[in-house]
Amino acid sequence: MKFTDLLKKRWIEHETLVCVGLDPYPEKFPSNIGRRSEDIFEFNKAIIDATQDLVCAYKPQFAHFAAVAAEDQLKRTIGYIKTKYPEIPVILDSKRGDIGSTAAMYAKEAFEHYQADSVTVNPYMGVDTVKPFTDHANKGTVLLCRTSNPGASELQNLETRDGLKLYEQVAKLAANTWNEHQNIMLVVGATAPDEMANIRKLTGDMPFLVPGIGAQGGDIEAVVAAGKTADGTGLVINSSRAILYASDSSDFADAARAETLKLKVAINAYR
């Protein structure tokens, strides 16, 4: 099934816009799991099993695996989701971006090697770096547009020659030029709700991946008001650390479920 169809099905059937980010820090794992890189899969599996009915997607963050030489744990994690919960889309957060021939290999890495349903991509090299991903018509390409980090405005809010902000130019290209297969999403941070509202006007019903809720302090009410589509969907609102590390004891999976449910209820209150 196409990535966007999987996503829409989860939004509707499970009434959830919550994405759980899988950002493993082995040093934060509870002692009953272990705190080695080879324990990452067991930690992720417990989180996934505890939250699978509450989420619209999972988002493993590539660097958190690669930094501790745990790429095999990433592959096992995605493989587990695809086998046990194949209806839940997986967004591989690796923020790839390079010249066309290299971008094609990054696309192959994400979609064939890791079997992800979508991947985050840095579009600031232009269409050359985007098209090798979007050519995989059944997969999702999640483009950085207006990110949630404190320094985002230094570049992304600069005006271009035609008077648009740089992030607006990315949004317009994504919606009107690059989206041949209707498989693009945009990363729009929860910490910039005014920009999010602007991007929603520019892109219609295009889905947004929204980081910045939870540890980064984004406001749920403002995000939903700025970014939801007419049917109350259109958002994949990610939380990672606030869910994964809600407890450092043996009840960590139950605590993660409680935090995920709390976030789901809070989001739905404003939809």
N, C-alpha and C positions, 0 to 999 in steps of 0.2 A: 504494500500500500504506500502511496505517496506520503512524504513527510508531512505536508500541510494537512492532508486528510486525517492522518493519525492524530495530529494536534487538535484539529477541530472536533474530532470524535471524543477525545479526552475532555476538552472544555465542556462539551454538552452533556455527555453521559455521566461524568463524575463531578460536574459543577465545580471545577477547580481551575484556577489560573496559577497554581503554585508549582514552581520548579525547585527541586532540591539539588543544590550544587554539591558535587562530590569532590571536596578539596582535602585530601588526607594529610594530616600532620601526625605521623606515627607517635611522636613524643606526647601527644595529647590523648592517645587511645587509653581506655581503661585497662587496668592490669590483667583482667580476666581474658582480654583479647590478645595481649602482647603488644609490644611497641617497636617491632621491627618492620622493615619495608615489606617483608613477606607476609605480614599480618594484615596488609591493607585490604585484600579481598574479603577476608572474614569480617572486618569492620564494615566495609561497604555493603556486603550481603545482609548483615543485620539491619543496617539503616534502610536498605531497599525493601526488605521484607516487612519492616515495621511501618513504612510510609506509602507503599505501592498503590493503595486505594485512594490516596489523598492528593496525588500529584498529576500534573499534565505532562511532565517531562523530567528527566534527570540530566544533569550537566556535569560530567567529569571534567576536571581541569587538568590539562595535559602536563603542565610543568610540575604539579604536585606529585605526579608519578615519575616523570623523567628525572627529576632532581635527586631521587633516591634509587635510581636504576630499577624502577618497578613498572616498566612498560608491560611486563607480563601480567602484572596485577590489574592494569588498566584493561588489557584485552580480556582477562577473565571476568572483570566487572561488567563490561559491555556485553560479553557473551552470555553472562548469567541473565541480564535483563532481557536480551533478545530471545533467550530460551524459555525463561520462566514467565516473563511479562512482555510478550512481543507487541502488545498493543500500546506500550508506553514508549514514546520517541526518546532517543538519546541524542543530545547535543554535545559534540566533542568540542570543548573550549580550548582551542590551540592557537587561535588568532594568526593563522597563516597568511602570507602575502609575499609574492615574489614574481619574477618574470614568468611568462606563460609556460615555458617548458618545465620549470621547477614547480610552478603552481599545479600543473597537471599531476606531478608526482605527489604533492601534498594532498591533492584530492584523492588520489589512489590510496594513500596512507590512511586517510580518514574513513573513506567509504568501503574500501575493499579489505585492507589489513585489519582495521579496528571495527569495521561493520557498524559505524555510527550512522544515524539517520540524517544528521546535519553537522555542520562544522562552522566555527566562527572564523571570519576572514577579515584582514585589514585591507580596505579597498583603496588606500591612498596612493597606490601605483596605477590606478585606473582600471579600465576594462580588461587589460591584459591579464591582470591577476585575479579578476572576478570570473571571467567566462569559463576557465577550466573547471571551476566548481559548479557553476549554474548549468553547465552542459549535462551534468548528471541530473536529468529532469525529475527523477523521483526522490532526489535527496534535497535537503535544505541548505542554503548558503546564508549565513547570519553575518551581515556586514556591520562593522563598527561605524556608528554614525555620530551620536553624541553620548560620550561615555560618562561614567559616574565618578571618576577619580577627580581629586581636587584641581589638578592642573589641566583638565580637559579643555577649558575655555581658552587657554593660551594659543592654541592652534585652531581648534574646531569652531571657535566663534569669530575668527578673522573674516573680514569681508573679501569676497572675490571681485574680479573685474566687473561683473554684471550686477554688483550690489548685494548678492546673496552671501549669507554666512557660509563658511566652508561646509558645516554639517548640513545646511539646507541644500547645498549643491549635491552632496552625497545622497541625500534623501530623494531629490528629484531624479537623479540619474538612476537610482535603484528602482524607483517606481515607474519611470517612463521610458527608460532606454535599455537597462540591463536585464529586466525581469521577463525575458522571453517565455520562460517556462513557469512563471508564477510560483517560484520556489525561493524567493528572497525574503528574509526577515532582517530587521534592523536592531542593533544594540542601542538602546536609548536608556540612559541612566535615571534611576529614581531620584537622584539628587538634583535633577534639572527639569522640574515639571513644566516650567514655562516653555522651554525648548521642546519638550515632549508634545505639548499641545500644538505647537507650530508644526512639528513633523507629522503629527496625525492629520492636520489639514492638507499637507503636501502629498501624503501617501495613501489616503483612503483607508481601506481595511487591511493594509499590510500588517502582519504580526510584528510585535516588538518583543525582544528579549530584554528584560528589565533587571539589571543588577542594581545594588545599592540599598536594598531593603535589609533590615537587620543590623549587622555590625556597622554598616556605613551610614545608617541613620535616615534613609529615605522615608518620606511620609506616605503611608498607604493611601489615605484618602485623596491626597493631591495626585498621586500616580494614577489611580483609577479614574478620577475625574478628567485628567489630562489625556490619558492614553486609551481608554476603552473605546471599542467600536459601538455602533448603534445597537447591536444585540448583546452588549455587555461582555464581550470577549476581546480578542485581539492582543492579549498580554500574556507573556510567560514571565511571571514575577519570581525571580530567583532569590533564595536564601541559602547560604552555605554554613558558615561558622555558627550562627545562632541556633541552627538545627543540629548539626553534627556534634557539637560540643556542649549541648545543653546540660549534660552530666558527664563526669569523668569516672563514674562508678559503673557497676555491673548493670544498672538500670538504664544505660545510655540509649538503647534502642527505644525503650518506652518513653524516655524524655524527648527523644527526637520526634517520635510520633506526636506527642503532646504539643510540641512547638509547631510542627507542620499543621496540625489541626487548628491550632490557635491562629496561625497565619491565614489559612484557608477561610476560616470564619470571619476574620477581620476584613479580608479582601471582599468577600461576598456581601458583607454588610453595606458596601459602597457601590456595588454593581448595579 
